[in-house]
Amino acid sequence: MSAELDLSPPEVPEPTLLESLLRYGLFLGAIFQLICILAVIIPSSKGQEQEESEPSDLKTADQNKKSKGPVPQIRQKLKKESKKKR
């Protein structure tokens, strides 16, 4: 009965060069994806802290935008004139 059972390990061929490259390439790709995901998650939490600590900078930027009021009026006049010419 023991002669019928073959308990020797199965023969597994050695991986070829292409299979090795594919295996390590997949590992490198997975590591790269994890780094990218962590890069998106970690700085986003730091960015929120900076926004809370520097709200005065945003207010000054809004004031600068409001001071540029006459520029859009000039553009509107030019657009109206070009429409009249048509």
A tleap script that builds the chain and sets N, CA, C and O, in Angstrom:
source leaprc.protein.ff14SB
mol = sequence {
  NMET SER ALA GLU LEU ASP LEU SER PRO PRO
  GLU VAL PRO GLU PRO THR LEU LEU GLU SER
  LEU LEU ARG TYR GLY LEU PHE LEU GLY ALA
  ILE PHE GLN LEU ILE CYS ILE LEU ALA VAL
  ILE ILE PRO SER SER LYS GLY GLN GLU GLN
  GLU GLU SER GLU PRO SER ASP LEU LYS THR
  ALA ASP GLN ASN LYS LYS SER LYS GLY PRO
  VAL PRO GLN ILE ARG GLN LYS LEU LYS LYS
  GLU SER LYS LYS LYS CARG
}
set mol.1.N position { 0.810 -1.193 0.000 }
set mol.1.CA position { 0.000 0.000 0.000 }
set mol.1.C position { 0.857 1.261 0.000 }
set mol.1.O position { 0.509 2.235 -0.668 }
set mol.2.N position { 1.944 1.267 0.717 }
set mol.2.CA position { 2.817 2.433 0.749 }
set mol.2.C position { 3.534 2.602 -0.589 }
set mol.2.O position { 3.988 3.698 -0.919 }
set mol.3.N position { 3.634 1.532 -1.348 }
set mol.3.CA position { 4.268 1.612 -2.652 }
set mol.3.C position { 3.393 2.380 -3.637 }
set mol.3.O position { 3.904 2.956 -4.597 }
set mol.4.N position { 2.093 2.394 -3.411 }
set mol.4.CA position { 1.180 3.087 -4.320 }
set mol.4.C position { 1.180 4.606 -4.098 }
set mol.4.O position { 0.963 5.361 -5.045 }
set mol.5.N position { 1.416 5.059 -2.876 }
set mol.5.CA position { 1.413 6.495 -2.581 }
set mol.5.C position { 2.781 7.097 -2.881 }
set mol.5.O position { 3.804 6.615 -2.395 }
set mol.6.N position { 2.786 8.140 -3.674 }
set mol.6.CA position { 4.035 8.831 -3.997 }
set mol.6.C position { 4.095 10.096 -3.152 }
set mol.6.O position { 3.398 11.063 -3.455 }
set mol.7.N position { 4.895 10.115 -2.120 }
set mol.7.CA position { 4.981 11.250 -1.212 }
set mol.7.C position { 6.156 12.170 -1.531 }
set mol.7.O position { 6.478 13.046 -0.728 }
set mol.8.N position { 6.784 11.998 -2.649 }
set mol.8.CA position { 7.896 12.867 -3.024 }
set mol.8.C position { 7.349 14.230 -3.467 }
set mol.8.O position { 6.233 14.306 -3.981 }
set mol.9.N position { 8.110 15.289 -3.277 }
set mol.9.CA position { 7.629 16.618 -3.686 }
set mol.9.C position { 7.453 16.693 -5.201 }
set mol.9.O position { 8.217 16.083 -5.950 }
set mol.10.N position { 6.466 17.427 -5.639 }
set mol.10.CA position { 6.246 17.521 -7.088 }
set mol.10.C position { 7.369 18.304 -7.759 }
set mol.10.O position { 8.018 19.156 -7.152 }
set mol.11.N position { 7.569 17.987 -9.009 }
set mol.11.CA position { 8.612 18.675 -9.756 }
set mol.11.C position { 8.076 20.020 -10.234 }
set mol.11.O position { 7.102 20.090 -10.984 }
set mol.12.N position { 8.735 21.082 -9.781 }
set mol.12.CA position { 8.345 22.435 -10.165 }
set mol.12.C position { 9.487 23.029 -10.984 }
set mol.12.O position { 10.619 23.102 -10.506 }
set mol.13.N position { 9.201 23.448 -12.198 }
set mol.13.CA position { 10.279 24.014 -13.003 }
set mol.13.C position { 10.744 25.359 -12.429 }
set mol.13.O position { 9.967 26.089 -11.814 }
set mol.14.N position { 12.003 25.661 -12.641 }
set mol.14.CA position { 12.532 26.944 -12.173 }
set mol.14.C position { 11.902 28.065 -12.993 }
set mol.14.O position { 11.661 27.907 -14.189 }
set mol.15.N position { 11.635 29.207 -12.338 }
set mol.15.CA position { 11.013 30.311 -13.093 }
set mol.15.C position { 11.975 30.858 -14.144 }
set mol.15.O position { 13.182 30.951 -13.921 }
set mol.16.N position { 11.417 31.212 -15.274 }
set mol.16.CA position { 12.233 31.770 -16.346 }
set mol.16.C position { 12.541 33.228 -16.043 }
set mol.16.O position { 12.022 33.799 -15.084 }
set mol.17.N position { 13.377 33.813 -16.857 }
set mol.17.CA position { 13.759 35.205 -16.679 }
set mol.17.C position { 12.539 36.119 -16.820 }
set mol.17.O position { 12.382 37.077 -16.064 }
set mol.18.N position { 11.696 35.818 -17.776 }
set mol.18.CA position { 10.501 36.631 -17.991 }
set mol.18.C position { 9.564 36.564 -16.784 }
set mol.18.O position { 9.001 37.578 -16.372 }
set mol.19.N position { 9.401 35.370 -16.223 }
set mol.19.CA position { 8.537 35.225 -15.040 }
set mol.19.C position { 9.115 35.973 -13.845 }
set mol.19.O position { 8.365 36.566 -13.070 }
set mol.20.N position { 10.424 35.956 -13.684 }
set mol.20.CA position { 11.064 36.682 -12.585 }
set mol.20.C position { 10.888 38.181 -12.752 }
set mol.20.O position { 10.566 38.889 -11.798 }
set mol.21.N position { 11.104 38.662 -13.978 }
set mol.21.CA position { 10.919 40.091 -14.238 }
set mol.21.C position { 9.477 40.509 -13.982 }
set mol.21.O position { 9.221 41.568 -13.408 }
set mol.22.N position { 8.560 39.691 -14.401 }
set mol.22.CA position { 7.147 39.996 -14.201 }
set mol.22.C position { 6.807 40.041 -12.715 }
set mol.22.O position { 6.088 40.934 -12.267 }
set mol.23.N position { 7.317 39.088 -11.956 }
set mol.23.CA position { 7.038 39.033 -10.519 }
set mol.23.C position { 7.575 40.290 -9.815 }
set mol.23.O position { 6.852 40.933 -9.054 }
set mol.24.N position { 8.842 40.635 -10.073 }
set mol.24.CA position { 9.420 41.794 -9.400 }
set mol.24.C position { 8.819 43.103 -9.908 }
set mol.24.O position { 8.709 44.071 -9.155 }
set mol.25.N position { 8.436 43.133 -11.167 }
set mol.25.CA position { 7.762 44.318 -11.690 }
set mol.25.C position { 6.424 44.548 -11.023 }
set mol.25.O position { 6.060 45.687 -10.733 }
set mol.26.N position { 5.691 43.479 -10.777 }
set mol.26.CA position { 4.418 43.612 -10.072 }
set mol.26.C position { 4.611 44.087 -8.641 }
set mol.26.O position { 3.831 44.898 -8.141 }
set mol.27.N position { 5.652 43.584 -7.980 }
set mol.27.CA position { 5.944 44.049 -6.623 }
set mol.27.C position { 6.283 45.542 -6.620 }
set mol.27.O position { 5.792 46.295 -5.780 }
set mol.28.N position { 7.123 45.957 -7.562 }
set mol.28.CA position { 7.488 47.376 -7.640 }
set mol.28.C position { 6.277 48.248 -7.959 }
set mol.28.O position { 6.140 49.345 -7.417 }
set mol.29.N position { 5.406 47.770 -8.827 }
set mol.29.CA position { 4.192 48.515 -9.149 }
set mol.29.C position { 3.278 48.664 -7.953 }
set mol.29.O position { 2.682 49.722 -7.749 }
set mol.30.N position { 3.162 47.613 -7.160 }
set mol.30.CA position { 2.318 47.674 -5.961 }
set mol.30.C position { 2.892 48.653 -4.944 }
set mol.30.O position { 2.152 49.420 -4.329 }
set mol.31.N position { 4.209 48.626 -4.768 }
set mol.31.CA position { 4.847 49.555 -3.835 }
set mol.31.C position { 4.653 50.989 -4.310 }
set mol.31.O position { 4.369 51.873 -3.502 }
set mol.32.N position { 4.803 51.230 -5.607 }
set mol.32.CA position { 4.614 52.564 -6.169 }
set mol.32.C position { 3.187 53.055 -5.941 }
set mol.32.O position { 2.984 54.219 -5.597 }
set mol.33.N position { 2.209 52.192 -6.125 }
set mol.33.CA position { 0.817 52.584 -5.896 }
set mol.33.C position { 0.568 52.922 -4.442 }
set mol.33.O position { -0.142 53.883 -4.146 }
set mol.34.N position { 1.136 52.154 -3.530 }
set mol.34.CA position { 0.972 52.458 -2.109 }
set mol.34.C position { 1.597 53.802 -1.755 }
set mol.34.O position { 1.023 54.567 -0.980 }
set mol.35.N position { 2.765 54.094 -2.316 }
set mol.35.CA position { 3.407 55.388 -2.062 }
set mol.35.C position { 2.547 56.524 -2.596 }
set mol.35.O position { 2.408 57.554 -1.937 }
set mol.36.N position { 1.974 56.354 -3.769 }
set mol.36.CA position { 1.117 57.399 -4.345 }
set mol.36.C position { -0.121 57.623 -3.488 }
set mol.36.O position { -0.509 58.767 -3.252 }
set mol.37.N position { -0.732 56.571 -3.030 }
set mol.37.CA position { -1.926 56.704 -2.191 }
set mol.37.C position { -1.577 57.411 -0.888 }
set mol.37.O position { -2.321 58.283 -0.438 }
set mol.38.N position { -0.453 57.044 -0.278 }
set mol.38.CA position { -0.034 57.705 0.952 }
set mol.38.C position { 0.308 59.171 0.706 }
set mol.38.O position { 0.059 60.012 1.570 }
set mol.39.N position { 0.870 59.491 -0.450 }
set mol.39.CA position { 1.206 60.878 -0.764 }
set mol.39.C position { -0.049 61.731 -0.899 }
set mol.39.O position { -0.025 62.921 -0.583 }
set mol.40.N position { -1.126 61.148 -1.357 }
set mol.40.CA position { -2.380 61.883 -1.483 }
set mol.40.C position { -3.019 62.069 -0.114 }
set mol.40.O position { -3.563 63.134 0.176 }
set mol.41.N position { -2.961 61.059 0.716 }
set mol.41.CA position { -3.633 61.117 2.011 }
set mol.41.C position { -2.888 62.006 2.999 }
set mol.41.O position { -3.510 62.848 3.648 }
set mol.42.N position { -1.585 61.845 3.132 }
set mol.42.CA position { -0.827 62.541 4.179 }
set mol.42.C position { -0.755 64.052 3.948 }
set mol.42.O position { -1.066 64.787 4.884 }
set mol.43.N position { -0.372 64.576 2.781 }
set mol.43.CA position { -0.321 66.035 2.631 }
set mol.43.C position { -1.690 66.708 2.698 }
set mol.43.O position { -1.776 67.883 3.053 }
set mol.44.N position { -2.745 65.995 2.368 }
set mol.44.CA position { -4.057 66.630 2.421 }
set mol.44.C position { -4.408 67.000 3.854 }
set mol.44.O position { -5.067 68.017 4.071 }
set mol.45.N position { -3.995 66.216 4.834 }
set mol.45.CA position { -4.266 66.562 6.218 }
set mol.45.C position { -3.394 67.736 6.650 }
set mol.45.O position { -3.839 68.554 7.455 }
set mol.46.N position { -2.167 67.846 6.143 }
set mol.46.CA position { -1.316 68.995 6.463 }
set mol.46.C position { -1.842 70.257 5.802 }
set mol.46.O position { -1.740 71.341 6.376 }
set mol.47.N position { -2.396 70.140 4.622 }
set mol.47.CA position { -2.938 71.296 3.915 }
set mol.47.C position { -4.105 71.919 4.653 }
set mol.47.O position { -4.260 73.140 4.642 }
set mol.48.N position { -4.920 71.114 5.287 }
set mol.48.CA position { -6.046 71.635 6.040 }
set mol.48.C position { -5.566 72.405 7.255 }
set mol.48.O position { -6.174 73.410 7.622 }
set mol.49.N position { -4.492 71.960 7.888 }
set mol.49.CA position { -3.948 72.674 9.031 }
set mol.49.C position { -3.414 74.029 8.603 }
set mol.49.O position { -3.567 75.004 9.339 }
set mol.50.N position { -2.795 74.118 7.442 }
set mol.50.CA position { -2.259 75.383 6.957 }
set mol.50.C position { -3.384 76.353 6.623 }
set mol.50.O position { -3.246 77.553 6.858 }
set mol.51.N position { -4.480 75.866 6.085 }
set mol.51.CA position { -5.607 76.734 5.760 }
set mol.51.C position { -6.209 77.336 7.021 }
set mol.51.O position { -6.610 78.500 7.021 }
set mol.52.N position { -6.275 76.560 8.088 }
set mol.52.CA position { -6.839 77.055 9.335 }
set mol.52.C position { -5.915 78.069 9.978 }
set mol.52.O position { -6.391 79.025 10.590 }
set mol.53.N position { -4.607 77.889 9.857 }
set mol.53.CA position { -3.669 78.788 10.518 }
set mol.53.C position { -3.430 80.071 9.731 }
set mol.53.O position { -2.967 81.053 10.311 }
set mol.54.N position { -3.724 80.102 8.443 }
set mol.54.CA position { -3.459 81.276 7.622 }
set mol.54.C position { -4.710 81.786 6.903 }
set mol.54.O position { -4.677 81.914 5.679 }
set mol.55.N position { -5.800 82.080 7.596 }
set mol.55.CA position { -6.965 82.605 6.897 }
set mol.55.C position { -6.790 84.064 6.483 }
set mol.55.O position { -7.482 84.525 5.575 }
set mol.56.N position { -5.877 84.805 7.128 }
set mol.56.CA position { -5.671 86.215 6.783 }
set mol.56.C position { -5.089 86.362 5.387 }
set mol.56.O position { -5.398 87.330 4.692 }
set mol.57.N position { -4.243 85.413 4.959 }
set mol.57.CA position { -3.671 85.463 3.621 }
set mol.57.C position { -4.753 85.315 2.560 }
set mol.57.O position { -4.677 85.942 1.504 }
set mol.58.N position { -5.741 84.505 2.830 }
set mol.58.CA position { -6.830 84.324 1.876 }
set mol.58.C position { -7.663 85.593 1.771 }
set mol.58.O position { -8.127 85.935 0.683 }
set mol.59.N position { -7.859 86.289 2.869 }
set mol.59.CA position { -8.642 87.522 2.851 }
set mol.59.C position { -7.941 88.595 2.033 }
set mol.59.O position { -8.588 89.321 1.279 }
set mol.60.N position { -6.624 88.702 2.173 }
set mol.60.CA position { -5.902 89.702 1.397 }
set mol.60.C position { -5.940 89.358 -0.087 }
set mol.60.O position { -5.986 90.255 -0.928 }
set mol.61.N position { -5.920 88.081 -0.414 }
set mol.61.CA position { -6.003 87.676 -1.821 }
set mol.61.C position { -7.374 88.033 -2.388 }
set mol.61.O position { -7.477 88.452 -3.541 }
set mol.62.N position { -8.426 87.870 -1.589 }
set mol.62.CA position { -9.762 88.242 -2.038 }
set mol.62.C position { -9.867 89.746 -2.246 }
set mol.62.O position { -10.531 90.192 -3.182 }
set mol.63.N position { -9.231 90.527 -1.399 }
set mol.63.CA position { -9.271 91.973 -1.540 }
set mol.63.C position { -8.551 92.405 -2.807 }
set mol.63.O position { -8.992 93.339 -3.477 }
set mol.64.N position { -7.448 91.742 -3.147 }
set mol.64.CA position { -6.736 92.055 -4.377 }
set mol.64.C position { -7.594 91.757 -5.601 }
set mol.64.O position { -7.560 92.501 -6.581 }
set mol.65.N position { -8.360 90.675 -5.547 }
set mol.65.CA position { -9.242 90.337 -6.655 }
set mol.65.C position { -10.340 91.383 -6.806 }
set mol.65.O position { -10.722 91.725 -7.926 }
set mol.66.N position { -10.847 91.888 -5.696 }
set mol.66.CA position { -11.913 92.889 -5.748 }
set mol.66.C position { -11.395 94.215 -6.293 }
set mol.66.O position { -12.153 94.961 -6.913 }
set mol.67.N position { -10.122 94.520 -6.075 }
set mol.67.CA position { -9.575 95.789 -6.548 }
set mol.67.C position { -9.432 95.797 -8.071 }
set mol.67.O position { -9.252 96.866 -8.654 }
set mol.68.N position { -9.504 94.666 -8.717 }
set mol.68.CA position { -9.388 94.579 -10.171 }
set mol.68.C position { -10.755 94.688 -10.841 }
set mol.68.O position { -10.977 94.093 -11.895 }
set mol.69.N position { -11.641 95.419 -10.257 }
set mol.69.CA position { -12.996 95.547 -10.756 }
set mol.69.C position { -13.104 96.187 -12.131 }
set mol.69.O position { -13.867 95.677 -12.952 }
set mol.70.N position { -12.391 97.277 -12.445 }
set mol.70.CA position { -12.553 97.948 -13.736 }
set mol.70.C position { -12.116 97.104 -14.920 }
set mol.70.O position { -12.610 97.321 -16.026 }
set mol.71.N position { -11.230 96.170 -14.742 }
set mol.71.CA position { -10.722 95.375 -15.864 }
set mol.71.C position { -11.841 94.594 -16.547 }
set mol.71.O position { -11.917 94.633 -17.775 }
set mol.72.N position { -12.722 93.881 -15.821 }
set mol.72.CA position { -13.799 93.181 -16.513 }
set mol.72.C position { -14.762 94.135 -17.231 }
set mol.72.O position { -15.349 93.759 -18.245 }
set mol.73.N position { -14.932 95.358 -16.724 }
set mol.73.CA position { -15.832 96.305 -17.384 }
set mol.73.C position { -15.290 96.686 -18.744 }
set mol.73.O position { -16.054 96.824 -19.699 }
set mol.74.N position { -13.990 96.857 -18.846 }
set mol.74.CA position { -13.378 97.184 -20.133 }
set mol.74.C position { -13.570 96.031 -21.109 }
set mol.74.O position { -13.862 96.250 -22.285 }
set mol.75.N position { -13.410 94.830 -20.634 }
set mol.75.CA position { -13.601 93.663 -21.501 }
set mol.75.C position { -15.044 93.585 -21.976 }
set mol.75.O position { -15.302 93.259 -23.135 }
set mol.76.N position { -15.979 93.881 -21.090 }
set mol.76.CA position { -17.388 93.838 -21.480 }
set mol.76.C position { -17.687 94.883 -22.546 }
set mol.76.O position { -18.443 94.622 -23.482 }
set mol.77.N position { -17.097 96.060 -22.406 }
set mol.77.CA position { -17.314 97.105 -23.411 }
set mol.77.C position { -16.774 96.668 -24.765 }
set mol.77.O position { -17.421 96.879 -25.791 }
set mol.78.N position { -15.603 96.066 -24.773 }
set mol.78.CA position { -15.025 95.605 -26.028 }
set mol.78.C position { -15.890 94.528 -26.668 }
set mol.78.O position { -16.052 94.499 -27.888 }
set mol.79.N position { -16.448 93.642 -25.844 }
set mol.79.CA position { -17.319 92.600 -26.382 }
set mol.79.C position { -18.581 93.203 -26.969 }
set mol.79.O position { -19.043 92.772 -28.026 }
set mol.80.N position { -19.143 94.195 -26.295 }
set mol.80.CA position { -20.370 94.827 -26.792 }
set mol.80.C position { -20.098 95.538 -28.119 }
set mol.80.O position { -20.908 95.473 -29.043 }
set mol.81.N position { -18.942 96.222 -28.205 }
set mol.81.CA position { -18.610 96.912 -29.440 }
set mol.81.C position { -18.429 95.926 -30.593 }
set mol.81.O position { -18.854 96.191 -31.718 }
set mol.82.N position { -17.796 94.790 -30.308 }
set mol.82.CA position { -17.590 93.808 -31.361 }
set mol.82.C position { -18.927 93.205 -31.806 }
set mol.82.O position { -19.088 92.860 -32.977 }
set mol.83.N position { -19.878 93.077 -30.891 }
set mol.83.CA position { -21.204 92.562 -31.251 }
set mol.83.C position { -21.950 93.582 -32.105 }
set mol.83.O position { -22.666 93.211 -33.035 }
set mol.84.N position { -21.786 94.857 -31.794 }
set mol.84.CA position { -22.460 95.896 -32.564 }
set mol.84.C position { -21.943 95.936 -34.005 }
set mol.84.O position { -22.699 96.209 -34.938 }
set mol.85.N position { -20.648 95.660 -34.172 }
set mol.85.CA position { -20.054 95.676 -35.514 }
set mol.85.C position { -20.612 94.551 -36.379 }
set mol.85.O position { -20.635 94.669 -37.604 }
set mol.86.N position { -21.055 93.479 -35.768 }
set mol.86.CA position { -21.591 92.345 -36.534 }
set mol.86.C position { -22.888 92.751 -37.094 }
set mol.86.O position { -23.538 91.964 -37.781 }
savepdb mol mol.pdb
quit
